[in-house]
Amino acid sequence: ILIIAAWSIGRGFKKHKNKTIVYLAVFGMGFLLTGTLLEDALTILMESIIFVTGGVLLTIAHWKNYKLESIC
């Protein structure tokens, strides 16, 4: 997921130069990576919150990236 997301966001960033999308993607990937690394130390509720937050941030970043790419 992280490699594909980085490739997709990076490719779009070259066209539209919108840093907000990069920030959303980085935070989203950070949440997913944190949830994965701390999986054993977190409660199921906290783990779910972290994974859902990361997924939502990445989804928003991809959606905005797609919209801006089609405009460019």
FENDAHU-V125484 format. One record per backbone hydrogen bond with DSSP energy under -0.5 kcal/mol. NH is the residue of the N-H (numbers start at 0). CO is the residue of the C=O. Records with the same first field share a line. If there is no record, write none. Layout:
BEGIN
NH = CO + CO
END
This chain:
BEGIN
4 = 0
5 = 1
6 = 2
7 = 3
8 = 4
9 = 5
10 = 6
11 = 7
12 = 8
13 = 9
14 = 10 + 11
15 = 11
16 = 12
18 = 16
20 = 17
21 = 17
22 = 18
23 = 19
24 = 20
25 = 21
26 = 22
27 = 23
28 = 24
29 = 25
30 = 26
31 = 27
32 = 28
33 = 29
34 = 30
35 = 31
36 = 32
37 = 33
38 = 35
40 = 37
41 = 37
46 = 42
47 = 43
48 = 44
49 = 45
50 = 46
51 = 47
52 = 48
53 = 49
54 = 50
55 = 51
56 = 52
57 = 53
58 = 54
59 = 55
60 = 56
61 = 57
62 = 58
63 = 59
64 = 60
65 = 61
66 = 62
67 = 63
68 = 64
69 = 65
70 = 66
71 = 67
END
